[in-house]
Amino acid sequence: QVQLVQSGGGLVQPGGSLRLSCAASGSILDFNPMRWYRQAPGKQRVVVASITRGGFTNYEDFVKGRFTISRDNAKNTLYLQMNSLEPGDTAVYYCNGVLPRPPQEFWGQGTQVTVSS
């Protein structure tokens, strides 16, 4: 059974950093792409960043230059390094992976990130 298990998150002051992890039960390279989403209270879930099997990354403008998506293939783990955090980054963060042929989408359980002084 395919699973994505998240860890990390928590409470951090503005300007601080956090790293989220998302461990896949199988080979992380089976997924293409993998993404991080977030959902703030009362708002829709939105994409934050994505990475393809080939390592191509893409970021939404609101995190560009502050967040970094990466992948450790040996550990089958996806990461989101979040720097210069702002109160507006407060949300539940979800990892997402797509297995192609046929397309199947999998989600992590979500982890809360709160940026507050």
TACORQUI-V349673 format. One record per helix or strand. SS is the DSSP state (alpha for helix, beta for strand). FROM is the first residue (numbers start at 1). TO is the last residue. If there is no record, write none. Layout:
ss->[SS/SS]
from->[FROM/FROM]
to->[TO/TO]
This chain:
ss->[beta/beta/beta/alpha/beta/beta/beta/beta/beta/alpha/beta/beta/beta]
from->[4/10/18/28/31/46/57/67/77/87/91/104/111]
to->[7/12/24/30/39/51/59/72/82/89/99/107/115]
